[in-house]
Amino acid sequence: MAAKRDLYEILGVSRTADKEEIKKRYKKLARQLHPDVNPGDKEAERRFKEINAAHAVLSDDEKRKLYDEFGDIALQTGFDAKRAREYQEAVRSGGMPQGFGGGGGFEGFDWTEAAGGGGGVNFEDLFSDLFGGRGFGRGARAQRGPAPGDDIEASIDLDFLTAVKGGSTRLSLEKPMTCRACDGTGAADKKRTRCPDCKGTGRAPASRGPLRFETACSRCGGEGTVIAHPCPQCGGQGAVLGRETVEVTIPPGVREGQRLRLAGLGAPGERGASPGDLYVRIHVAAHPNYKREGDDLQVDVPITVPEAIAGATVKFPSPSGEVSLKVPPGTQSGRRFRLRGLGVATRSGKGDLYARVVVVVPERDGQELRDLAQRLAPYYSRDPRSEIKL
């Protein structure tokens, strides 16, 4: 059986770490691995889920205590700590665990040796193999039930302003859809019949050495029912490929590569089970004038020579509406002005708009303009290129 990574190793803390140390380490890793910080990075997304799962256990006193005592098996559904301790004590004493007797062929069997020798009980190897990793408490069952639908990922192209201000758009995609011919049952007659192998119990006898136990029926997968006559439309799958158009609400401030989750719009589940989710990957087109850096916007604002010399109030359009910028006298080309709160609005607040003025000289040529330029020359107190040094 494949080895699982230790939860303490995942977070990079020692087994004696206190809750505060675990919390600080988790927050640091979460900031580094968050999908919004690493758009499109599958490995970062996998690690982000991994550290969340590890933190959920190690930050809970009871879960951490059971994990330290029994390992990963304690995290399985149906785990019974009391019964596990009874079993462990019986194995260490060389006896037979209560509930495993009754003519099952255990007479003379060395439980200590079977459990790994030396009195140590390897619950992860023993019970996960025997019970399919589904726990071994009194409530554990073999049936798995109809499987939920898979998640689907699609991409959508947005213009710059929609990404900044938000809005809505329509997305047409090809995806698995519930088969109408069989209503998603997968059966031509829309019915499932009792599995002939397990007689509807979903369980089948199995053994491992002297151990006798039950596992999921291989024919019906533990469900207890099978399809006698598969639907010819979907081949018994209960779903067919179709095209659907969905309305996608774009929140203000979405970023390039960000994913939006549309709950329940993924692939349909088996026979009424919950559907998967649709994840929409955002791609933002470049804007000819505006650029985005974090939650801030940047734009070049052209001004005339007279406006730069004498000062002026110039107006220009922005995603927030028309903006008035006061240019003081003697403004140099390239000077940046910060307009607070006129950047991208997100849940965390509003960014700023940075306007860089660019002085534009007249495109026309003529003696009158040249004479005007000559009249301006004496007003330069120094050579504007004197600061260029090698």
N, C-alpha and C positions, 0 to 999 in steps of 0.2 A: 504493500500500500504506500502511496506517495506521501512523503513527509510534509507536514504543514509547518509554516514559519511560526516561530514563537511570537506571541503578541508583544512581549517586552522588546524583542529584537526589532519588530516592525516600527515601534515608536522610538527605539534607540535609548531606552532607559534600563536601569538595573531592576532586578526583581524586588529590591528593597526600596525602590523609589516611592516617595509619598505622593498624595493626590495632587498637591500643588506642583510638584516637579513634572508629573504626568500631564497636567493641564497646560503648563507652559510649553512643554515639548510638542504637544499636540497642536497648539495654536501656531507655533512656529512652522511646523510642517504643513499645516493646512493653508497658511498664507503662501508658501512656496509652491504647493501642488494644486491649488484651486484651478478648476477648468477655465475660469475667466482670465487667469494669469497665463495659462498654457493652452490657448485655443488650438484644437486639433491634435494635441499630444496624447495619444492613447495610453502610453506608459504612465504619464503623470496622472491621467484620469483613473487608471487602475490603482496606482499608489494612493491617490486621494480616497478612494473607496476603502482601501485596505486600512489606512490609518484611522478612518472613521469607525470601522468595525472594531479595531483594536481598542480605541478610546472608549467606545460604548461599553466594553467589558471591564477594562481596567479602572474606569472612573466610578464603577458601581461596586460598592463594598461586597455585597453578597455574591455577585457574579465573579468578581476577582477571587474571592475566597474559594469558590468551587473550582475555578480554572486552575488555581495554584495546587489544589488537592488532586484533581482528576485529569487535568489537561483539556484538550479540545473536545473530548467526548461530553464534557459537562455543558457544552454549548448546544448540544443536539436537542431537538424537540422531543419531549417526553422523558428527559433524563430524570431519574429518581435517585437523589443523593443518599437517602436512607438505605435503599435497596443496594446501592453500589457499595456502601460501607459494610453492609452485612455480607455481601459477596466477598469483599476484600478480606474481611476478618476470617471467613470460612476458609478461603484459599490459603491464607498465612498459617492457619492452624492445621492445614493438611486435611480438612474435612470437606464435605460436599455442600455447596451453597444451597440454602433453602429454596425450594421451588424448582430445582433442576433434577430431582430424583424421580421416583415413581416408575421404576422398571425401564429407564431410558438407556441402560447399558453403561452405567458409570461405576459399577462395582470395581474396586481395585485401581481406579484411575488416579494418577498423580496430578492433582489440580495445581500444586505449586510448580511442578515442572511445566505443565501446559501454559501457565501464566507467565513463564519467563524465567523461573528458577529463583532461588534465594528469597522467596516470599514476596517479590515485587509483582504487582498486577499490572499488566500492560493493557489497560482498558481500551486505548485507542485502536490497537491491533485486533484484540480479541472481539470486543463487542461491535465495533464498526463492521468487521467482516461478517459476523454472525447475523446482525440485524440490519444490514444495509445502511448503517450510519443514521438510522432514524430513532435511536434511543432504545432503551430496554426497560422502561417503566411499565407498570401494569396497563397504561393506556396506549402503549405503542401498538400500531396496526400496520399491516402490509399494504393496504390500499393507498394509492397515491391520489386518486381523484382526477377529474379533468384538468389538463394543464392550462395555465393562463397564456394569453397571446404574447408573441414576441414584440419587442420594441422595433420601431422602424426609424431610419434616419433619412432625411431629405435636405436639400439646400435651396436657398432662395436668394435672389439678387435684389438689393435695395438701393435706391438713390440716396445720396448723402443727406438730404434734408429730412427724408422719412426716418432715417436712422437716428438723426439728432432729435427731431421733434416727436417721433412716434406716429402711429397711424394704423392702417390695416391694409392687407393685401390678400389676394387669392392665390392659392397654391394648388396646382393640378399634379397629381402623382399616381403612379401605378403601385398597387399594394394588394396584399391578400384581403379578400372580403368574404363574408359569410356566404356559403353556397345557398342560393335560393331554392334549388331543386330539392335539397334534403333538409333545409333549415339549419344547416350546420351540424347535423347529426352524423353525417358521413355514410348513412345507410339509405338505400334506395327506398325502403318502406318507412324511413324515419324512425326506425326502432333498433334497439340493440338487444341481443339475446344473451341468456346466461352462458357463461364460459363453460364448455363441456369438460375441460381439463380439471378445473378447480371447483366445479359445480357452484360457481357464483361466490365463493368465499374470497377469492383474490389471493389465496395463499396456497403454497405447495410445500410438502415435506422436503427437508434437506438434512445433510449431516456433515459434520467435520470431525473426523476421528470418532470418538465415543459420544460426541455431542449430537443430540437430535434437536432440531429446531425447525421453524417454518420461515419461508422467504416468499417474496412476491411471485405470483404465478408468471412464468415466462411467456405464456400465450396471450394473456390479457393485460400484462403489465401491472397486476395487482388491483385492477378495477372490478373484476368479477363479471364483466360483460364483454361481448365481442360483436362485431358486425357480420351478420350472416350474408347479406347481399350489399356490397359496396355501391355507393351512388355512382352512376356512370359519368355524371357531370364533373365531380371533383375527385373521383377515384378513391372515395372513402376518407378523404382528408378533412371534409367539412368546410373547406375554403377554396376559393378560386381566385385567380389574379384578375383584378379589375381596376378601373380608373375612377378616382374620386377627387372632387374639388373641395378644398377646405378653406375657411376664412381664418387668416392668421392675424392676431392682434399684435402689433409691434409696440413695445413699451418705449418711452423716450430714452435715448442714450445708449441703444444697443451698439455693440462693438463688432468689428470684423472678426469672424471666427466664433462668435458667441453662439450657444445653442439655446433654443427656446423649447420648452417641454409642453406638448399638447396632450394632456392626460386622456387616455381612453381612445385615442385615434390611431393606435397601432394595429397590429394584426389581431383578428378575433381569437378568443380563447376557445378551447374545446368544449362543445356542448354547453354553452351558457357560462363558461368560466370567464373571468374578467379579461378584457382585451389589453393589449400592450399599449405603450405610449408612442407618440410620434415626436421625434426630436428634429427640429428645423435648424440647420446650420446657416448662419447669417453671413452674406458676402456684401460688402458696402462698396459702391462705385465711388471713384475719386470725383472731387468737385473742382471745377476750373479755377475757383478763387479761394475757397476756404480749405484749410487743413486742420486736422484734429490731433491734439497731443494730450492723451489722457482725457480729462473732462474740459480742457481748454480749447478754444478755437483761435486760429490765426488767419489774418487776412491782410493783404497789401492794399492801401488806400491811396490812389494817385491824387496829388494836389498840384496846383499851378505855381509858377515862380512868384507871382504877386501874393498868393495865399501864404507861401512859405516865408516871404519877406515881411509882409504886413500883418500876418495872422488872419485867421478866419474861422468860421464855424462851418464845417463841411458835413454833408449828410450822405449816408450810403446804406444799402439794404443788408440785413443780417437775418439769421434764423429766428431771432426774437422780434423782428420788425425793423422799421427804419431807425437808424442810430445817428445821433448828432455828436460830432467830435469837435472839440474846441482846439484849434491849432494856434499856439502862441506865436507872436512875432519872432522871426529869426529861426524858425524850426528847420533843422537839417534833414536832408533825405535819409531815410533809414531809421529815424527815431521811432521807438515803439511806445504806444499808449495802452494802458491797462484799463479796460472797462469791466468793472466787477459785476459778477452775477449774470453776464450776458453770454456765457459759454453753454456747455451741455448740462441739462438738468437731469440728474439721476436720483436714485433713492438716497444716496449719501450727501446730496446737496447740489449746488450749481457751480460750474466752472466759470472761468473768466474769458473775455474776448480780448485778444491782443491785436491792435491795429498798428501796422507799420506804414508810416507815410512814405511815399515815393514821389519826389519832385519831378514833374514832367515839363520839359522845355517845349516851346512852340515848334511844331513840325514845319511851319512855313519859313522860308528864307527871304531875306531882302535887306536892302541898305538901311532901312529904318530900324530893323531889329538889331543889326550889327552896331549901329550907332548907339542904341540903347544898351547893348552889352558893354561897349566901351565906356559908357558913362557909369556902369556898375563896377567896373574893375577897380577904381580907387578905394572902394569901400571894403575890400578884402585887406585885413590888417596883417595877414601872413600868408605864406604859400600853403595852400590846403594839402599839398603832397609832402610837406616837410617832415611829417611823422612816419613816412615810409622809410624804414631802415633795414639794412641787411646785417 
